[in-house]
Amino acid sequence: MIPEIEIQSADIIRKYQEEQLQKLISYLAGHSVFYKNLFRKEKINYQKIRHLSDLLDIPVTDKDHLQHFNNDFICVPRNRIIDYITTSGTLGDPVTFAMSDGDLDRLAYNEYISFACAGGKPGDVFQLMTTLDKRFMAGLAYFMGVRKLGAGIIRVGNGIPELQWDSIKRFSPNNIIVVPSFIPRIIKYAEENGIDYRNSGIKRAVCIGENLRNQDFSLNLLGQKIKDNWDIDLISTYASTEMATSFTECQYGCGGHHHPELIITELLDDNGKPVVEGEPGELTITTLGVEAMPLLRFRTGDICSFHYEPCKCGRRTKRISPIFGRKNQMIKFKGTTIFPSSIFDILDHSDHIENYVVEVSTNDLGTDDVVVYIGCTNNSENVAKELKDKFRAKLRVTPEIKLTYVEIIQKIQSPEKSRKPVKFIDKRNNHN
């Protein structure tokens, strides 16, 4: 199922989005304390915002605004808030998000068309390997989207390889929804316990939270490691709480498809100007159809690029590249700019590594230092040497490597309130 708007020409899509933008601006002017104040302070005549190009006349907002003026973004009375959510807190303290009944319907629609884009169909069975609780939007969204698709879902939650395989054996799902770095763990458990995972019936992994591909859409080290061991379809997705929208690959694996009926997207440079087409920039979004907490020109902090060629699947919308990294997590190390995801990719592809944490701090010279803490089972000296060689080959620089016990890393990765494994700790002077 492809929504009609997603197969239209760029001109028709633009005109459609401009109509929706005018409705959004009028809604914000009438219901949002934050945007009312912004329009007044900046002397913006919101009635003149009619075209996508007019967005440049409106200042951007970011997570700091959400943290400091959280309640001012809420556009509905308290008795219309159905679900309370918080962000994952990647860049600091979690931010509260409120959702109305209509917002939940929109969220279900988003995941429905996203799973359909990924190749899901009625009658499929999805095993959910991420949490549905802890104020987490994604798990709830996946559940509602699969239900709307007309497929079945097994709510196992994150971790516990033994329970994952017990559920696969009991219910025979053909899809899993999973953080990709967890897949090698369930493969390892299967191999150690005589489970014939290659004939388990799993045909597809819808992967969340981590890159699977390089910028040319080839599989990265983690993706290739999974594929070499388990020949299943790997589908990348990208989303965030603030967007309440997913960018999901189709079967051709050439970028996450944009849903223009749900979100307006911009790519901005460091000065807040649009980047040249094809160049990477910070993804800045405007949500459409959101009732409780719509956002206008919200800077996500994620760096990516857009691809505009029509896809072989029939969609003519733009496609988002794999995320280069988060702007606030960019590391300047020994004269080289790197993102944590590049370090993760090498570590996820290395044998004998059970778990890890990457820590960045500011040294006495005011530059970045990087330490990688590794939990490994054996061959520790060989692991350290192999890693240094891989870092030199892939990144041209080698962070400090410290070997420790797997149990110590587990405790660092799983603080009590965390919904995702903590793999990056930023202790720099200008960071939280």
C-alpha positions in Angstrom: 0.0 0.0 0.0 1.5 3.3 -1.2 -0.3 6.5 -0.2 -1.5 8.4 -3.2 0.5 11.6 -2.4 3.8 9.6 -2.3 3.6 8.7 -6.0 2.9 12.3 -7.2 5.2 14.8 -8.8 7.4 17.1 -6.8 5.2 20.0 -7.7 2.0 18.3 -6.5 3.7 17.2 -3.3 5.0 20.8 -2.7 1.5 22.3 -3.2 0.0 19.8 -0.9 2.5 20.5 1.8 2.0 24.3 1.5 -1.8 23.8 2.0 -1.1 21.8 5.1 1.5 24.3 6.3 -1.0 27.1 6.2 -3.4 25.0 8.3 -0.6 24.3 10.8 0.5 28.0 11.1 -3.1 29.0 11.8 -3.5 26.2 14.4 -0.3 27.3 16.2 -1.3 30.9 16.2 -4.5 29.9 17.9 -3.4 27.2 20.3 0.3 27.3 21.1 1.6 29.7 23.8 5.2 29.1 22.6 4.6 29.9 18.9 2.2 32.8 19.7 5.0 34.4 21.7 7.5 33.6 19.0 5.4 35.2 16.3 4.8 38.3 18.4 8.5 38.6 19.5 9.8 38.3 16.0 7.0 40.4 14.5 6.0 37.6 12.1 2.7 38.0 10.3 1.8 34.3 10.3 -0.9 34.8 7.7 1.8 35.6 5.1 3.5 32.2 5.6 2.0 30.4 2.6 4.9 28.7 0.8 7.6 26.3 2.0 10.2 29.0 1.1 8.5 31.3 3.7 9.6 29.0 6.5 13.0 30.7 6.3 11.3 33.8 7.9 10.6 31.8 11.1 13.4 31.1 13.6 14.2 27.5 14.3 13.4 25.8 17.6 15.4 23.1 19.3 15.5 20.8 22.3 16.5 23.6 24.6 13.2 25.3 23.9 11.3 22.1 24.6 13.1 21.6 27.9 12.6 25.2 29.1 9.1 25.9 27.8 7.7 22.4 27.7 4.1 23.2 28.7 3.9 26.1 26.3 4.1 23.8 23.4 1.0 21.9 24.4 -2.0 22.9 22.3 -4.8 20.9 23.9 -6.4 20.9 27.3 -5.2 18.3 29.8 -8.4 16.3 29.5 -7.6 15.6 25.8 -4.1 14.2 26.5 -4.3 10.4 26.2 -0.7 9.4 26.4 2.4 10.9 28.1 5.8 10.1 26.6 9.4 11.2 27.2 12.2 11.4 24.7 15.2 9.1 25.2 17.4 11.9 26.6 20.2 11.4 24.1 21.3 15.0 24.4 20.4 15.6 28.0 17.3 15.4 30.2 14.3 13.7 28.7 11.6 16.0 27.4 7.9 15.3 28.0 5.6 14.8 25.0 1.9 14.7 25.2 -0.3 12.9 22.6 -4.0 13.3 21.9 -6.3 10.5 20.7 -5.9 11.9 17.1 -2.1 11.9 17.6 -2.2 8.2 18.4 -4.3 7.5 15.3 -1.7 9.5 13.3 1.1 7.5 14.9 -0.6 4.2 14.0 -1.0 5.4 10.4 2.7 6.4 10.2 3.9 2.9 11.3 1.3 1.2 9.2 2.5 2.8 6.0 6.1 2.3 7.2 5.8 -1.4 7.8 4.0 -1.7 4.4 6.9 0.2 2.8 9.3 -2.4 4.5 7.4 -5.2 2.8 5.1 -6.2 5.7 1.6 -7.4 4.8 -1.6 -8.6 6.5 -1.1 -12.0 8.1 2.6 -11.5 8.9 3.7 -11.9 12.5 6.2 -9.4 14.0 8.2 -10.1 17.2 8.8 -6.8 19.0 12.3 -6.8 20.6 12.0 -3.4 22.1 10.1 -2.1 25.2 6.5 -1.1 25.1 6.7 0.6 28.6 9.0 3.2 30.2 7.2 6.1 28.5 8.7 4.9 25.2 6.9 6.1 22.0 8.5 3.7 19.6 7.3 0.4 21.1 3.7 1.7 21.3 3.9 3.0 17.7 5.2 -0.3 16.4 2.4 -2.2 18.2 -0.3 0.1 16.8 1.2 0.1 13.3 1.4 -3.7 13.1 -2.2 -3.9 14.3 -3.4 -1.5 11.7 -1.5 -3.4 9.0 -3.5 -6.5 9.9 -0.5 -8.5 11.1 0.2 -10.2 14.4 2.6 -9.0 17.1 4.5 -10.7 19.9 5.5 -8.2 22.6 8.7 -9.8 24.0 10.6 -6.6 24.9 14.3 -5.9 24.7 17.1 -8.3 25.7 16.8 -11.9 27.0 18.0 -14.0 24.0 16.5 -17.1 25.7 13.0 -15.6 25.8 13.4 -14.3 22.2 14.1 -17.8 20.9 11.4 -19.4 23.0 8.9 -16.9 21.5 10.1 -17.6 18.0 9.7 -21.3 18.5 6.2 -20.9 20.1 4.7 -18.4 17.7 6.7 -18.6 14.4 7.0 -14.9 13.6 8.5 -14.1 10.2 9.6 -10.5 11.1 11.5 -9.1 14.0 11.6 -5.4 15.1 15.0 -4.9 16.7 18.0 -2.8 17.4 20.5 -4.3 14.9 23.4 -4.7 17.3 21.2 -7.1 19.3 21.0 -9.5 16.4 24.6 -10.8 16.8 23.8 -11.6 20.4 20.7 -13.7 19.5 22.8 -15.4 16.8 25.5 -16.2 19.3 22.9 -17.6 21.8 21.4 -19.8 19.0 24.8 -21.2 18.1 25.7 -21.9 21.7 22.4 -23.7 22.3 22.0 -25.7 19.1 19.2 -23.6 17.7 18.9 -23.8 13.9 18.3 -20.0 13.5 18.8 -20.0 9.7 15.6 -22.2 9.4 13.7 -20.4 12.2 11.2 -18.8 9.8 12.5 -15.3 10.3 12.6 -13.6 6.9 13.0 -9.9 7.8 14.5 -7.6 10.5 13.0 -4.1 10.7 16.0 -2.4 12.4 15.7 0.7 14.6 18.1 3.1 16.4 21.3 2.3 14.5 22.7 2.6 11.0 22.9 -0.5 8.9 24.2 1.1 5.8 27.0 3.3 4.5 26.3 6.5 2.6 26.3 4.6 -0.7 23.6 2.3 0.8 25.9 -0.7 0.9 25.8 -2.6 4.2 28.1 -1.2 6.8 30.3 -3.5 9.0 27.4 -4.4 11.4 25.0 -5.0 8.5 27.4 -7.2 6.7 28.3 -9.1 9.8 24.6 -9.9 10.3 24.0 -10.7 6.6 27.0 -13.1 6.5 25.7 -15.1 9.4 21.9 -14.9 8.8 20.6 -14.3 5.3 17.5 -12.3 6.2 16.2 -9.0 4.7 17.5 -6.0 6.7 15.4 -2.9 6.6 16.7 0.4 8.1 14.4 2.9 9.7 14.9 6.4 11.2 12.6 8.2 13.6 12.4 10.3 16.7 9.8 11.2 19.4 9.7 14.8 18.3 8.9 13.9 14.7 6.3 11.2 15.5 7.2 10.0 12.0 9.4 7.3 10.5 11.6 7.2 7.5 11.7 3.6 6.4 13.5 1.8 3.6 11.6 -0.2 1.0 12.8 -3.6 -0.4 15.4 -1.7 -2.5 17.4 -0.4 0.5 18.2 3.0 -0.9 17.2 5.4 1.9 14.3 6.0 4.2 11.2 7.2 2.3 9.7 10.6 3.3 5.9 10.7 4.1 5.0 14.2 2.9 1.5 14.0 4.4 3.1 13.8 7.9 6.2 16.0 7.9 8.0 18.9 6.2 11.7 18.5 6.1 14.7 20.9 5.6 18.4 20.5 5.7 20.3 23.4 7.3 23.9 24.3 7.6 25.6 25.7 10.7 24.3 29.2 9.9 20.7 28.0 9.6 20.7 28.3 5.8 19.5 25.6 3.4 22.3 23.4 2.2 23.1 22.9 -1.5 21.1 20.0 -2.9 22.9 16.7 -2.3 25.0 18.1 0.6 24.5 16.9 4.2 22.9 19.2 6.8 21.0 19.2 10.0 17.5 17.7 9.6 14.9 20.3 10.6 11.3 19.2 10.7 7.8 20.6 10.8 5.1 18.1 11.8 1.8 17.9 10.0 -1.4 16.7 11.5 -0.2 16.7 15.1 -2.7 18.1 17.7 -1.1 18.1 21.1 2.5 19.2 20.4 3.1 20.2 16.8 6.5 21.5 16.0 7.5 24.2 13.6 11.1 24.2 12.2 12.5 22.0 14.9 16.2 21.2 14.6 16.6 17.4 15.3 20.4 17.6 15.8 20.8 14.7 13.2 23.1 15.2 10.2 22.0 13.5 6.9 21.4 14.2 3.2 18.5 13.8 0.8 18.2 11.8 -2.4 15.6 12.9 -4.9 15.5 10.3 -7.7 12.3 8.3 -8.0 12.6 4.9 -6.4 12.1 1.6 -8.2 9.3 0.9 -5.6 7.1 3.5 -7.3 7.4 6.2 -4.6 8.5 9.7 -5.9 9.2 11.2 -2.5 12.7 12.2 -1.3 14.7 9.6 0.6 16.9 10.2 3.7 20.4 9.0 3.8 21.9 7.0 6.7 22.4 9.4 9.6 26.0 10.7 9.7 25.6 11.3 13.4 24.2 13.7 15.9 25.6 17.3 15.6 26.2 17.6 19.4 28.1 14.3 19.4 30.6 15.1 16.7 34.1 14.4 17.9 37.2 16.3 16.8 40.0 13.8 17.6 43.6 14.2 16.5 42.6 16.5 13.7 39.9 14.1 12.4 36.2 14.6 12.6 34.3 11.4 13.5 30.9 10.5 14.9 30.3 7.8 17.5 28.4 5.7 14.9 31.7 5.2 13.0 33.3 3.8 16.2 30.3 1.6 16.9 30.4 0.1 13.5 34.0 -1.1 14.0 33.2 -2.5 17.5 30.0 -4.2 16.4 32.0 -6.1 13.7 34.8 -7.3 16.0 35.0 -10.8 17.3 35.3 -11.6 21.0 33.8 -8.2 22.0 30.7 -8.8 24.2 29.9 -5.1 24.9 31.5 -1.7 25.0 31.1 2.0 26.0 32.7 4.9 24.2 33.6 7.9 26.4 34.7 11.3 25.1 36.1 14.1 27.4 38.0 17.3 27.2 41.8 17.2 27.9 44.1 19.8 29.3 44.6 21.3 25.9 40.9 21.8 25.4 40.6 19.1 22.6 38.7 15.8 22.6 40.0 12.6 24.1 38.3 9.3 23.3 38.5 6.1 25.4 36.8 2.8 24.4 36.0 0.5 27.2 35.7 -3.1 26.0 34.2 -6.1 27.7 35.6 -9.2 26.0 35.7 -12.9 26.8 39.1 -14.1 25.7 42.2 -13.2 23.6 42.3 -9.8 25.2 45.7 -8.8 23.9 44.8 -9.9 20.4 41.5 -8.0 20.6 43.2 -4.8 21.5 45.7 -5.1 18.7 43.1 -6.0 16.1 41.0 -3.1 17.1 43.8 -0.6 16.8 44.5 -1.9 13.3 40.8 -1.5 12.3 40.6 2.0 13.7 43.7 3.1 11.8 42.4 1.6 8.6 38.8 2.9 8.9 39.2 6.2 10.8 42.9 7.0 10.5 43.0 7.6 14.2 43.1 5.2 17.2 41.3 6.0 20.5 42.6 4.7 23.8 41.4 1.1 24.4 40.8 -0.2 27.9 39.8 -3.8 28.5 37.5 -4.7 31.4 34.9 -7.2 32.6 31.7 -7.8 30.6 29.7 -7.4 33.8 31.1 -3.9 34.5 30.2 -2.7 31.0 26.7 -4.2 31.4 26.1 -2.0 34.5 27.3 1.1 32.7 25.1 0.3 29.7 21.9 -0.3 31.6 21.2 2.4 34.2 18.0 2.0 36.0 15.9 4.5 33.9 17.4 3.7 30.5 15.3 2.4 27.7 18.2 1.8 25.4 21.7 0.5 26.0 24.1 3.4 26.8 27.0 3.1 24.4 28.2 6.7 24.3 29.1 8.9 27.3 29.9 12.6 26.7 31.9 14.2 29.4 33.2 17.2 27.4 33.1 20.6 29.1 30.5 22.0 26.8 28.2 19.0 27.0 25.7 17.6 29.5 
